[in-house]
Structure formats: structure tokens, C-alpha cells
Amino acid sequence: MWWCLPNSLKNLKVVKLKKYISKLCGVCIVGGAGKRLRPFTSDQPKAMLPVGIEKRPMLEFAIKPWIKLGIKNYVFCTGYKSESIEDHFGDGKNFGIKIDYSREKTNLETGGAIKNAIENNILNKNAPIVVFYCDDLVRLSPFDLVKMHIGGTKHGFKATIVTTNKFKTNYGIVEAKIQKSGLKKVTDFREKPLIEKNANVGLYVFEPDVLELIDRRQSPFKLEKVIVPELVQMGWLMMHEISWEDWIPVNTDKEYEKVAKTDLMDFYSKVL
């Protein structure tokens, strides 16, 4: 552990971590039309929906942990009503960062959005990146995530996926047993229970080798359907686990109405 090491080695590790963070680029995929959130997204992109009792754009909260970590360079992969995002965030100067925009003329899906940024020389595929979405508000220590990721690269891992330790389903779960009659007898019913499985929160750290895989693909394609399964097959993907309470997904009108009333500064208070 760090606190058991001589000060010279502790400082060496800190210097290495800071150097790695200085190379990181934050890539936020915000090009979707947010159809599941209509009518809220009829005249603005999901990223600009006001959330929390603070009534600030959702993307502001999604990006805060990475600014706090010290990432200075960002690429926003935009599409639907991109001008709204660009008018608010500009070049990032007001947020103490630098933002470049990779604009989609047609829907390229999540993987295609990153490929588009690479092809247009907006994203450097020779440097590591953090990928996140605006509609997954995640409370975690970015420092711990990056530290774990760097440690994983020494063991052959090229990517880290962030998951919750369990998740709450939106559906009632029914279990049944087939009877001799051939009919199915219900043996258990639980309304919207916590499922003891890890859930993807849409947050990744990728090494350049992963960006090379993305660049080889033909757009459009989804990151989660094409690239993530390939990373699993190659043995390149490791997991960073957080508590399910530290994840606020915003994919439905009910989820949005809930987060719109949440004290998000309090939610993030442990990490910001």
C-alpha cells in the first residue's frame, strides 16, 4: 500500500499518476436525440436538460468529476441540436478546460461517434481517454479509478469499465416451476427488486490499443454491442465497481423527473 512505501517511491507513483492524467482526454458522447425523454428533449438535447435543485445542464454535472481530477482536454461528440451545447460550453474556457467538438451529420451510434472524432483528427488515438455519457450521473473517485486502471495496464488490461455492484430493475420479477400438467406455477414474485449483478454505468477508460480497434470498424456501430464484447474476448477488459446508490441513470421521463428534484451538489459532495 502507498502508506507503507518510502516517501521517494510514494512521490514517484504520484508523479507517474499526474503525468498519465495530463495525457487523458475526456470524451463525452452527447449526439443522441433523447427520444425516450420526449417531450423534454423536443427543443433541446438531453445534455442540456436542467437537473437537480440547482437547475443546471445535466452535462455540467457529468463532467465535474473529470475537471476535478485535472483533465484539461475534452471532445464532445455531438449531433442532435449541437448548437445548444456549443453555445453553453463554448471552447471550455469558462470551465477552466479546452473543449473540441466532433459533430455528426447522421447518427453514427456511440462507437461511430468516437471513430468520427478520430477520423477528423479531433481525437488523438495515440493517447488514453475517459469515455462517459451525459445521462449517467456517476459518483466515484476519478483518482481511484485511474489509479486502478494504470495498475491494470501492467497486467495486460487495455480498458476499464465502471459498474455498480447491483442494480434495481424497473420490472417485477416472476419465478415459476413447470408442473406435471405442463402449466407453470408461480413460485416467487418480487416487485422491482435489487438484482445481484453488476450493471454497466456507461463509463470507461481506454488505452490507445482500444482506439485502434474502434478506428478499424465501419460506422455506425454501438460501443457496447461491438467493442465491449470484443474487449472481453481479447481479455483486455477489467472492472471498477461502485455502489448502486452512486449511479443515477436518466433515460426515462420518470428518471428525469426524479433527478430534476435531487440535490446533486449533495450527491456529489463526497467527490467534488
Secondary structure as UniProt FT lines:
FT   HELIX           2..4
FT   HELIX           7..23
FT   STRAND          25..30
FT   HELIX           35..37
FT   TURN            38..41
FT   HELIX           46..48
FT   STRAND          50..51
FT   TURN            52..55
FT   STRAND          56..57
FT   HELIX           58..69
FT   STRAND          73..78
FT   TURN            80..81
FT   HELIX           82..89
FT   TURN            90..91
FT   HELIX           93..95
FT   STRAND          98..103
FT   HELIX           109..119
FT   TURN            120..121
FT   TURN            125..126
FT   STRAND          129..133
FT   TURN            134..135
FT   STRAND          136..138
FT   HELIX           142..153
FT   TURN            154..156
FT   STRAND          159..164
FT   STRAND          167..168
FT   STRAND          173..178
FT   TURN            180..181
FT   STRAND          184..190
FT   STRAND          194..195
FT   STRAND          199..206
FT   HELIX           208..216
FT   HELIX           223..227
FT   HELIX           228..234
FT   STRAND          237..242
FT   HELIX           244..246
FT   STRAND          247..249
FT   HELIX           253..259
FT   TURN            260..261
FT   HELIX           264..267
FT   TURN            268..271
//
